[in-house]
Amino acid sequence: MRIEVYSDADTAARAGAKFIGTQAREAVAAHGRFVMAVSGGHVPWRMFRLLANETIPWRNVHVVQVDERVAAAGDSDRNLTHLRESLLSQVPLPPGQFHAMPVEENDLEAAAASYANLLREIAGSPPVLDLVHLGLGPDGHTASLVPGDLVLDVTDRDVAVTGVYQNRRRMTLTYPILNRARCILFLVNGPEKAEILQRLASGDTSIPAGHIQRDSAVVLADRAAASNISATETKGI
């Protein structure tokens, strides 16, 4: 796991956008397509907007969701609502190349299986995502892999439905597909993340994020989030 520390959240967001741009160009050059999975939350909003400034071959890009809350279309709880504003409205991604999780279906388990089939169509069988963007919750969750949920034990499916967390069920990518990804990008900001980022950096497997594969993981953090990590563990910028 490589940890890069930036002076503030905006600088980290700019670095994240540049990183994604580089990964996209390299993936398209290597195999003609870039499949990126994105998480919700307020931390990545600026990074997503900044992607509009990057030279990215959008006609060869597919964007999928890491996770989504089970709620009606347009609900403020939906990651999709904010992704449309911060990402989809900012970049020239062709219609049909953003793939929303089907959380409005009545049969959520069947919907999760359908999304897994879609991932196989666009990213191979088994699907290998080029880049997965993840956040890090103060409780150590990432994606919607939350402490104590049965979804943490799923090994035979790439997409699953969780129990109730913060008043919502969720659909989420599971460890198997996350850990097959060519690159994992964590964006972590704020002093409230300092303790949990230290635990992630140390390889603490008692938190859900600690089970994400480390070899291809990059963490971009602001100084506040990285305040508990020694200088020898980080690249300072």
C-alpha positions as CSV (number, residue, x, y, z in Angstrom):
1,M,0.0,0.0,0.0
2,R,1.4,3.4,-1.0
3,I,0.3,6.4,1.0
4,E,0.7,9.9,-0.4
5,V,0.0,12.9,1.9
6,Y,-1.1,16.2,0.6
7,S,-1.3,19.6,2.2
8,D,-5.1,19.8,2.0
9,A,-8.2,18.1,0.7
10,D,-8.3,20.1,-2.6
11,T,-4.7,19.2,-3.4
12,A,-5.5,15.5,-2.7
13,A,-8.5,15.7,-5.0
14,R,-6.4,17.2,-7.8
15,A,-3.9,14.4,-7.4
16,G,-6.7,11.8,-7.5
17,A,-8.1,13.2,-10.7
18,K,-4.6,13.1,-12.3
19,F,-4.1,9.6,-11.1
20,I,-7.4,8.4,-12.6
21,G,-6.5,10.1,-15.8
22,T,-3.2,8.3,-16.0
23,Q,-4.8,5.0,-15.2
24,A,-7.5,5.5,-17.8
25,R,-5.0,6.3,-20.6
26,E,-2.8,3.3,-19.7
27,A,-5.7,0.9,-19.5
28,V,-7.1,2.0,-22.9
29,A,-3.7,1.7,-24.5
30,A,-3.2,-1.8,-23.0
31,H,-6.6,-3.4,-23.6
32,G,-8.9,-0.8,-25.2
33,R,-11.1,-0.1,-22.3
34,F,-11.1,1.5,-18.8
35,V,-13.7,0.2,-16.3
36,M,-13.8,2.3,-13.1
37,A,-15.9,1.7,-10.1
38,V,-16.8,4.8,-8.0
39,S,-18.0,5.2,-4.4
40,G,-20.3,7.8,-3.0
41,G,-19.8,10.2,-0.1
42,H,-18.9,13.9,-0.1
43,V,-15.1,13.4,-0.1
44,P,-14.7,12.5,-3.8
45,W,-17.0,15.2,-5.2
46,R,-14.3,17.6,-6.0
47,M,-12.1,14.9,-7.5
48,F,-14.9,13.8,-9.8
49,R,-15.5,17.3,-11.0
50,L,-11.8,17.8,-11.7
51,L,-11.8,14.8,-14.1
52,A,-13.3,17.1,-16.6
53,N,-9.9,18.8,-16.8
54,E,-8.1,15.6,-17.5
55,T,-7.3,14.1,-20.9
56,I,-9.3,10.9,-20.7
57,P,-10.6,8.8,-23.7
58,W,-14.2,8.8,-22.4
59,R,-15.5,6.9,-25.4
60,N,-13.6,3.9,-24.1
61,V,-14.6,4.3,-20.4
62,H,-17.3,2.5,-18.4
63,V,-18.2,3.7,-15.0
64,V,-19.9,1.4,-12.5
65,Q,-20.9,1.8,-8.8
66,V,-19.1,0.4,-5.8
67,D,-22.2,0.6,-3.7
68,E,-25.6,2.2,-3.5
69,R,-28.3,2.8,-0.9
70,V,-31.7,1.2,-1.4
71,A,-33.9,4.3,-2.0
72,A,-36.1,5.8,-4.7
73,A,-34.7,7.5,-7.7
74,G,-33.6,11.1,-6.9
75,D,-33.5,10.5,-3.2
76,S,-30.8,12.5,-1.5
77,D,-29.5,9.3,0.2
78,R,-28.7,7.8,-3.2
79,N,-25.1,7.9,-4.3
80,L,-26.4,8.2,-7.9
81,T,-28.0,11.5,-7.1
82,H,-24.6,13.1,-6.2
83,L,-22.7,11.2,-8.9
84,R,-24.9,12.8,-11.5
85,E,-24.0,16.3,-10.2
86,S,-20.3,15.8,-9.4
87,L,-19.3,13.4,-12.2
88,L,-21.8,12.5,-14.9
89,S,-22.8,16.2,-15.6
90,Q,-19.1,17.2,-15.8
91,V,-17.5,14.7,-18.2
92,P,-18.4,13.6,-21.8
93,L,-19.1,9.9,-20.9
94,P,-21.1,8.4,-23.7
95,P,-24.8,7.5,-22.9
96,G,-25.1,3.9,-21.7
97,Q,-21.5,3.7,-20.3
98,F,-22.5,4.6,-16.8
99,H,-24.1,1.6,-15.1
100,A,-26.2,2.4,-12.0
101,M,-26.9,-0.3,-9.5
102,P,-30.5,-1.5,-9.8
103,V,-31.6,-0.8,-6.3
104,E,-35.1,0.2,-7.2
105,E,-36.0,-3.4,-8.2
106,N,-38.4,-5.3,-5.9
107,D,-36.2,-8.4,-5.9
108,L,-32.9,-7.0,-4.7
109,E,-31.1,-10.4,-4.7
110,A,-32.0,-10.9,-8.4
111,A,-31.0,-7.3,-9.1
112,A,-27.6,-7.9,-7.6
113,A,-27.1,-11.0,-9.7
114,S,-28.1,-9.0,-12.8
115,Y,-25.5,-6.3,-12.0
116,A,-22.9,-9.0,-11.5
117,N,-23.8,-10.3,-15.0
118,L,-23.4,-6.8,-16.4
119,L,-19.9,-6.5,-14.9
120,R,-18.9,-9.8,-16.6
121,E,-20.1,-8.4,-19.9
122,I,-18.0,-5.2,-19.6
123,A,-15.0,-6.4,-17.6
124,G,-14.5,-10.1,-18.4
125,S,-15.3,-13.3,-16.6
126,P,-14.5,-13.1,-13.8
127,P,-14.7,-9.3,-14.1
128,V,-11.5,-7.4,-13.4
129,L,-12.0,-3.7,-12.8
130,D,-9.2,-1.3,-13.9
131,L,-9.7,1.0,-11.0
132,V,-11.8,1.0,-7.9
133,H,-12.3,4.2,-5.9
134,L,-13.0,3.6,-2.2
135,G,-13.6,5.7,0.8
136,L,-12.9,5.0,4.4
137,G,-15.5,5.4,7.2
138,P,-14.6,6.3,10.7
139,D,-15.8,2.8,11.7
140,G,-13.4,1.2,9.2
141,H,-16.1,0.4,6.6
142,T,-15.3,0.8,2.9
143,A,-17.8,0.3,0.0
144,S,-20.8,-0.9,2.0
145,L,-18.8,-3.6,3.7
146,V,-19.7,-2.6,7.2
147,P,-18.7,-4.0,10.6
148,G,-20.7,-7.1,11.6
149,D,-22.7,-7.5,8.4
150,L,-23.0,-10.9,6.8
151,V,-21.8,-9.4,3.5
152,L,-18.2,-9.5,4.9
153,D,-18.3,-13.3,4.5
154,V,-19.5,-13.4,0.9
155,T,-17.0,-15.1,-1.3
156,D,-19.1,-16.6,-4.1
157,R,-20.7,-13.4,-5.5
158,D,-19.3,-10.1,-6.8
159,V,-22.4,-8.1,-5.9
160,A,-24.5,-8.6,-2.7
161,V,-27.2,-6.9,-0.7
162,T,-26.5,-5.9,2.9
163,G,-28.5,-5.6,6.0
164,V,-29.6,-2.3,7.4
165,Y,-26.8,0.2,8.0
166,Q,-27.6,3.9,8.9
167,N,-31.3,3.2,8.2
168,R,-30.7,1.8,4.7
169,R,-30.1,-1.5,3.1
170,R,-27.4,-1.3,0.4
171,M,-26.1,-3.1,-2.7
172,T,-22.3,-3.4,-2.8
173,L,-19.4,-4.9,-4.6
174,T,-17.9,-7.6,-2.4
175,Y,-14.3,-8.5,-1.5
176,P,-13.8,-10.9,-4.4
177,I,-14.3,-8.4,-7.2
178,L,-12.7,-5.5,-5.2
179,N,-9.6,-7.6,-4.6
180,R,-9.3,-8.6,-8.3
181,A,-9.0,-4.9,-9.3
182,R,-5.9,-3.8,-11.1
183,C,-5.8,-0.7,-8.9
184,I,-7.5,0.5,-5.7
185,L,-7.6,4.2,-5.0
186,F,-8.5,5.4,-1.5
187,L,-9.2,9.1,-1.0
188,V,-9.2,10.0,2.7
189,N,-9.7,13.5,4.2
190,G,-10.2,15.0,7.6
191,P,-9.0,14.7,11.2
192,E,-11.9,12.3,12.0
193,K,-10.2,9.7,9.8
194,A,-6.8,9.9,11.4
195,E,-7.2,6.9,13.8
196,I,-8.9,4.6,11.2
197,L,-6.4,5.5,8.5
198,Q,-3.6,4.6,10.9
199,R,-5.2,1.2,11.4
200,L,-5.6,0.7,7.7
201,A,-2.0,1.6,7.0
202,S,-0.9,-0.9,9.7
203,G,-2.8,-3.7,8.1
204,D,-5.4,-4.0,10.8
205,T,-7.8,-6.8,9.6
206,S,-10.3,-6.2,12.4
207,I,-11.8,-3.5,10.3
208,P,-13.5,-4.2,7.0
209,A,-11.2,-2.0,4.9
210,G,-8.3,-4.0,6.2
211,H,-9.3,-6.9,4.0
212,I,-8.8,-4.9,0.8
213,Q,-5.8,-6.1,-1.1
214,R,-2.8,-3.9,-0.4
215,D,-0.4,-4.6,-3.3
216,S,-2.2,-2.4,-5.8
217,A,-3.7,0.1,-3.3
218,V,-2.9,3.8,-3.2
219,V,-4.1,6.1,-0.5
220,L,-4.3,9.8,-1.2
221,A,-4.8,11.7,2.1
222,D,-4.7,15.2,3.4
223,R,-2.4,16.0,6.4
224,A,-5.2,16.0,8.8
225,A,-6.2,12.4,8.0
226,A,-2.6,11.3,8.0
227,S,-1.6,12.9,11.2
228,N,-1.1,9.6,13.0
229,I,1.1,8.1,10.4
230,S,4.9,8.4,10.6
231,A,6.7,10.2,7.8
232,T,8.6,7.0,7.0
233,E,5.3,5.3,6.0
234,T,4.2,8.1,3.6
235,K,5.2,10.1,0.6
236,G,4.7,13.7,1.6
237,I,3.7,16.3,-1.0
